[in-house]
Amino acid sequence: MVKGLKEYLVFVPRGFMVMWNLLTRLPRLGDSYPTTDSPGVLALGPLVGLVMGLMVGTVGLVAFQGLPGLLTGALCGSAYSLLGWSLHLDGFADLWDGLGSGRRGDAMREVMKDSRSGAFGVMGMVLGLLAWCSACGDLRGVHLPLGLALAGALGRFSLLACAFLGRYPWVSGLGGVFVGRLKGPHLALGALWCAPFAIVLPWPLLLGLLGLSGLLGALMAIWMNQRMGGVNGDVLGACEVLGEIGVLAILAKFI
């Protein structure tokens, strides 16, 4: 038990630094990046998302309150993208391009790997940002940092669940570090970072959002396993964006 606790106390800060360096464009915490021998660090992604959302929401609370809701959302979305959310938005647009191509399997993946955005990718990006900014703009006062922090955590929990159930049959790619290589305790640890929100949110609402976020990741993995043959980094990013939009929309309705 003591040995396990010691390993955990080492793993959590190390995993946080690895995911911070991967998911944000803020000053790096050391030189750690994901490697094939540490897929479990993805369980710290929700904690990094929580911190990122809290930072953006706090800035929004201080600087943007009093502005029209959609403008507040747009400014928060711009700040969030600069912090590193653009990594997931890129995957979201790529998935739209892949689906819009009508292709399946490796042919679909080749479309998604193209660095150029097509019409479907641009349309998806615009619709996704509009939905995110609109839901964000409906959160006022302390609900803004609270909502963005929870959305940041649960969006990356959706990503975690997708990686847990996904397959990665390809030789190269960052997704291969995580996809299909996670275990149940990693999911549990990813969910744990949402526990503090039980202090300020009704627990049925929090558990419902957690369950829906996990379900989204699971369904995305099953779908992409069948349609494309597996889950790559673009799919993970798209899952994260969809998860955040869903959480923000529900919070804007019920809090």
Secondary structure as UniProt FT lines:
FT   HELIX           2..23
FT   TURN            30..31
FT   TURN            36..37
FT   HELIX           39..44
FT   HELIX           45..59
FT   HELIX           60..64
FT   TURN            65..66
FT   HELIX           69..80
FT   HELIX           81..85
FT   HELIX           86..100
FT   TURN            101..102
FT   HELIX           105..113
FT   HELIX           119..137
FT   TURN            141..142
FT   HELIX           143..165
FT   HELIX           174..177
FT   TURN            178..180
FT   HELIX           184..192
FT   TURN            193..194
FT   HELIX           195..199
FT   HELIX           203..227
FT   HELIX           233..254
//
